[in-house]
Amino acid sequence: MLDLSQLTTEQRNPRTARIDELPTLEMLQLINAEDQQVPLAVAKILPAIAQAVDVIARQLAHGGRLYYLGAGTSGRLGILDAVECPPTFGTAPELVQGIIAGGTPAIFRAQEGAEDSKTLGRRDLIAHGFTANDVLVGIAASGRTPYVLGGLAFAQELGAPTIALACSEHPAIAAFADIALIPVTGPEAITGSTRLKAGTAQKLVLNMLSTGTMIKLGKVYGNLMVDVRTSNKKLEERARRIVMEVTGCTRDEAIAALQAADGRAKLAILLQLTGCSAAEGAARLTAAHGRLKEALA
């Protein structure tokens, strides 16, 4: 029999026991008060998150990829973080991948039974080409989802780095991880609804993992996303503003530099500041492993 009584995320919250009797504003104030505990829980595990970022950045710098694996809300949050990396940091779609139990249909409609199979977690990683050079982040608010356990066990068998992200104390998935990230957010405002505080904590941690990694890989200059992909009008304008901000050039000069750089803001900055050709600038960036400050030096 599955016993949820020991899971923090399944405990009943005494502070919200009568939430259904409150006026709307007071109800929302209670939910907001619970939400405010989330960043404090994440702050307590920052050293472990930093360790995880260093591991992920090392693997990606040597040709590896980052995989997120989860079921339900946890799986969707992993996918959300993964799909934002290409437009924000100019990464290839396969560099950061999100895998959810039940596949694509589970993104839009709950496929609750899919999370109960350890074999499926292993099979999905194999289908996505996971190797020992990659790194796996297994995400499960409860810390016991069989799908995630199976995936982490498979990654460990390969010798790949493994990271567990859970929101209950002593999560089972920690036994299959090199690094355990456990922001304990306490009982939910609505008992067991881990899309609330636990989901928010997971989102914050995933933000840090991907953003911290991309910063370390040189995809951020100062606090500017210089590898932004100009795939729509908004991002084209953002790239122009980035070039103008860094170089002090006019908007017309930024447009010209971006045209010469085939829309790549990082290269456009280098061209504008050094006067080199696009081919020379690209070679300098390659030699600097994509780090603009090194290429400018």
N, C-alpha and C positions, 0 to 999 in steps of 0.2 A: 504493500500500500504506500502511495506517495504521501509523505508527511511534510506539509508546508509550515507546520507550527513553529519550526525553529528559524525560519527565514525572516530577517528583519523587514524585508519588503512586503511580507504578508501579515505583519502584525497590525492590530487595530490601533488607530491613533486616538488617544483619549481627548486630544484638543479639538478634534473635529467630530466627535461622536454625535453631536446634535446639529450638524451642518445643514441637514434638510429642513430644519425648523426656522432658520434665520432669514431675515430680509436679504435681498440680493447683495447689497453693498457689504453687509457684515459677512456673508458667505464668501465673497471675493476677497475680503480682507484676511479671512482665515487662510484661504488658499495662498495668497500672497505672502503671508507670514511664514508658511511652510516653505515656499519657494526660496525665501531669503536664506534658508539654512544650506542651500545647495552649494553656492560658491565657497562657503566656509568648509564644507566637507571636502571639496576639491582641493582647497588650499593645504589641507593636512597631508595630502599625498603628492605634493609638487616634486619632492626629491625623486620619487619613483617614476613620475611622468617624465622628468628630465632624463633619467636613465633610459627610459623607453625611447625617447626622441633620439638619443645618441645611438642606440642600437639600430633604429629604423634608418637614420641618416647614413650610418656606416654601410648597411646592406644595400641601400639604393645607390650609394656612391660607387659600389662595386658591381652594379648591374642587376641587383635584385629588385623585387617589387614588394609593395605593401598590400596585404589582403586583410579585409575585415570580414568576419564570419559571424552571423547571428540569426536569430529567429524573431518574427514579429517586429515589435517596435525597435528592438536592438538591431535587427538586420536592416530595417529601413534607415536607421540613423547612420549605420555604416555606409550604406549606398549613398545617402545624402552627402556625406563628407567626401566620398570617393569621386562622385560626379562633379563636384565643385572644383576639383584640383585642375583639370585641363583649362577651363576658362580663366581661372585665377592665376595659375602659375605656369601655364603653357606646357603642361606635362602631356605625354602620350596617354591615351585613355587606359592602356593596360598597366601603367605604372602603379596606380592606386585602384584597387578593385574591391567592390562590395558584393558579397555573396549572401543571399538570404534563403533560409529553409523554405522549400516550396517553389523556388525560382521566381521568374518575372511576375506570374500571377499574384504571388504573395505580397508584392509591393503595393498592390491596389486593393486586394481583398484578403482578409486573414485566412491563412491556411494552417490553423493551429496544430493539426496532427503531425505536420511535417517536422516539427521540432523534436519529436520523440525518438528519432532514429539516429544512433551514433554512426551507423554505416553510411547514411545519407550525407553527413558532414564530411566524411572521408571521401566519398564518391564525388561530391561537388568540387572539392579541392583538386582532385585528380583531373576532373573534366576541365577545370580552369587552368591546368598546367602548373600547379604549385610545385616548387622545387626547394631543395635545401638552401638555395641562395636567397630565397624570399623570406619575408617575416610575416607572421600571422598574429592578428589581434582578434581573439575570441571574445565576443560581447554577449553577456547574459546578465540581466539585472539581478535575477535570483542567484546566479552563480552555479546553477546545476543543470542547465539545458542540455539534454543528451546530444543533440545535433552539434553543439559547440564543443562538448567534451570529446566527441568522436573526431572532430576536425583538429583540435589541439593535440590529441594523442597521435594522430597521423603525422602532423608537422614535427612533433618531437621524435618520432621514429625516423624521419628523414634527417634529423639533425638541424632543422631550421630554427631560428629564434622564435620564441612564442611569448605572447603577452596576453594576459587575461584582464578583462574589464568587467567588474561586477559591483553591485551595490549592497550586498549582504555580507555580514561578517563570516569568515571562514568558508568562502565559496569553494565548491568542489572543483571548479575549473582552475583554481590556483595551483592544484597539484600537478597540472599539465602545462604550467607556464614558467618561463624563466623569470618573468617580472609580473607581479600581480598589482593591478591598479584597483583599489577598493575604496571609492568614496562612499562611506556609509551615510546615506541620506535619511534613514529612519523610516518609520511607517508613513504610508501615503495618506493624503487628505481623504481619499476614497480608498478603502482597504484593498490592497493588491493591485491597484491601477498604476503600474510602473511606467506608464507613459508620462506620468507627472514628475515628481522629484527625481526619481531614478533616471528617467529619460533625459531630463535636463542636465543632470550630472554627466551622463554619457556623452551628450552633445558637447558640453564644455571640454571634456577630456579629449574627445576626438578632434575638436578644433585645435587644441594644443598639440596633439601628436602630428597632425598634418602640417599645420602652420609652422611649428618649431622645426620640423624636418625640412620644409622648403626654405626656411631662412638659412639653415645650416648648409643647404645645397646651393646657396647663392642666388636664389630666385627672388630675393627681396633686396633692394638697395635703400639703405636708411629704413624707412617704413613704407616704401613704395613698391607696388607689385610690378616690377620692371619686365617680367616675363608674361604679362597679361596677353591673352590671345584676342586679337581684334576681330571677333566673330560677329559683332553687331554694331550698330551706330553708337550705342552708349559706350561700348568698350573701345571703339575707335577714338572717341572723344577723350576717354580716360587716358589712353596711350598718349595723345597729344599733350594733355595736361601734365602727365608724368615727365615727358621730354622737356617741356617748358619749365617745370619746377626744378629739375636737376640742372639744366644747362643755362637757364635764364634767357633763352631765345624767344623770338616772337612765335605767334601761332603759325604764321606762314612758313617760318623756318622749320618748325616742328613737323608740319605736314610734309615739307620737302624731304626732311631727314627720314621720316617714316616711309615715304615712298622709296627712297634709295635703299632702305633697310628691309624692304618687303613687309612692312607693317610691324616689325619687331622693335619694341620700344628700347630694349637694352642695347641693341646694335645701333639704333638711331642716336641714342645718347653718346655712344662711343664715337660715332661719325661726327656729331656736332662738336664734341669737346676736343677731338684730336685732328680732325680734318683728313683722316685716313680714308681709303676706299672701303667699299662694302666688303670686298673679298679679304682685305687686310684686317678689317675689324672683326670679321667672323673668325679668322684664324687666331687673332689675339684672344677672343673669348674662348675658343676651343682650348687654347694653351693654358688659359686661366681656369679651366673646368667650369666655365659659365659664370664666374664671379667677376662682376663688373669692376669692383674696386681694384682687384688684382690686374685686370686688363688695362685699366687706366694708369696704374702704376708702371 
